[in-house]
């Protein structure tokens, strides 16, 4: 083993590390073009896979939601559209007038 191998301060070490992670482009034009086309093909395959995976996730979510609601009736189908259900309380008119007098006009409006 070389004596310079484990010396981190030298430019020799940096050039070795750089050459390990940055391979050179081929010099031949056709080979460079072919590798570019292969790279674009890999990119297209990855994009198509991610789109298909996303669509599968959306479909799985919709099927899960349908599976959870199977056998249950929808709330809209049971009720008449003209009926509004709710709770109410009758308030005496004197109480309404008293509360309007106690609060200034700016605080009553929301």
PLY file of the C-alpha trace (Angstrom):
ply
format ascii 1.0
element vertex 110
property float x
property float y
property float z
element edge 109
property int vertex1
property int vertex2
end_header
0.00 0.00 0.00
1.25 3.47 -0.80
2.39 5.77 1.98
0.21 8.57 0.56
-3.04 6.58 0.81
-4.12 7.74 4.29
-2.85 11.30 4.15
-6.02 13.35 3.93
-4.41 16.73 3.44
-2.93 16.06 0.06
-4.51 16.75 -3.28
-3.70 13.19 -4.31
-6.33 11.84 -1.89
-8.93 14.34 -3.10
-8.33 13.42 -6.71
-8.81 9.72 -5.88
-12.06 10.37 -4.04
-13.31 12.67 -6.76
-12.53 10.13 -9.48
-14.36 7.43 -7.52
-17.62 9.42 -7.35
-17.40 11.38 -10.61
-16.84 8.98 -13.48
-15.69 10.52 -16.74
-17.91 10.79 -19.78
-16.91 8.55 -22.66
-15.03 10.30 -25.46
-16.72 8.50 -28.32
-19.69 10.53 -29.64
-21.96 7.57 -30.34
-21.28 6.00 -26.96
-21.94 9.31 -25.21
-25.21 9.68 -27.16
-26.22 6.07 -26.35
-25.59 6.58 -22.64
-27.64 9.79 -22.74
-30.54 7.94 -24.33
-30.22 5.18 -21.72
-30.30 7.82 -18.98
-33.42 9.41 -20.43
-35.02 5.96 -20.69
-34.28 5.25 -17.03
-35.74 8.64 -16.11
-38.91 7.93 -18.13
-39.31 4.52 -16.47
-38.96 6.05 -13.01
-41.51 8.77 -13.77
-43.98 6.23 -15.19
-43.51 4.01 -12.15
-44.12 6.88 -9.74
-47.26 7.97 -11.60
-48.59 4.39 -11.59
-47.78 4.05 -7.89
-49.57 7.30 -7.07
-52.64 6.25 -9.06
-52.66 2.89 -7.29
-52.52 4.64 -3.93
-55.48 6.86 -4.84
-57.51 3.87 -6.07
-56.64 1.89 -2.92
-57.80 4.79 -0.75
-61.08 5.05 -2.61
-61.66 1.29 -2.36
-60.89 1.39 1.37
-63.39 4.18 1.88
-66.05 2.30 -0.08
-65.32 -0.87 1.88
-65.79 0.95 5.20
-69.16 2.39 4.16
-70.57 -0.82 2.66
-73.87 -1.91 4.15
-74.51 1.49 5.76
-77.23 3.75 4.49
-76.40 7.26 3.49
-77.80 9.95 5.75
-79.18 11.92 2.79
-81.18 9.00 1.43
-83.13 8.52 4.69
-84.26 12.09 5.30
-86.54 14.46 3.50
-84.61 17.33 1.93
-87.14 19.86 3.23
-86.56 18.98 6.90
-83.72 20.57 8.86
-82.99 18.78 12.10
-81.67 20.66 15.09
-82.20 21.72 18.69
-83.55 25.03 19.83
-84.49 26.89 22.98
-87.22 29.50 23.40
-85.91 32.74 24.89
-88.20 35.30 26.47
-88.27 38.65 24.59
-87.40 40.52 27.81
-84.12 38.59 28.10
-83.20 39.51 24.53
-83.89 43.20 25.15
-81.95 43.16 28.44
-78.88 41.59 26.82
-78.99 44.12 23.95
-79.04 47.01 26.44
-76.12 45.66 28.51
-73.72 45.20 25.57
-72.65 47.98 23.24
-73.63 47.62 19.58
-70.08 46.75 18.37
-69.84 43.60 20.53
-73.18 42.10 19.46
-72.16 41.63 15.84
-69.85 38.73 15.10
0 1
1 2
2 3
3 4
4 5
5 6
6 7
7 8
8 9
9 10
10 11
11 12
12 13
13 14
14 15
15 16
16 17
17 18
18 19
19 20
20 21
21 22
22 23
23 24
24 25
25 26
26 27
27 28
28 29
29 30
30 31
31 32
32 33
33 34
34 35
35 36
36 37
37 38
38 39
39 40
40 41
41 42
42 43
43 44
44 45
45 46
46 47
47 48
48 49
49 50
50 51
51 52
52 53
53 54
54 55
55 56
56 57
57 58
58 59
59 60
60 61
61 62
62 63
63 64
64 65
65 66
66 67
67 68
68 69
69 70
70 71
71 72
72 73
73 74
74 75
75 76
76 77
77 78
78 79
79 80
80 81
81 82
82 83
83 84
84 85
85 86
86 87
87 88
88 89
89 90
90 91
91 92
92 93
93 94
94 95
95 96
96 97
97 98
98 99
99 100
100 101
101 102
102 103
103 104
104 105
105 106
106 107
107 108
108 109
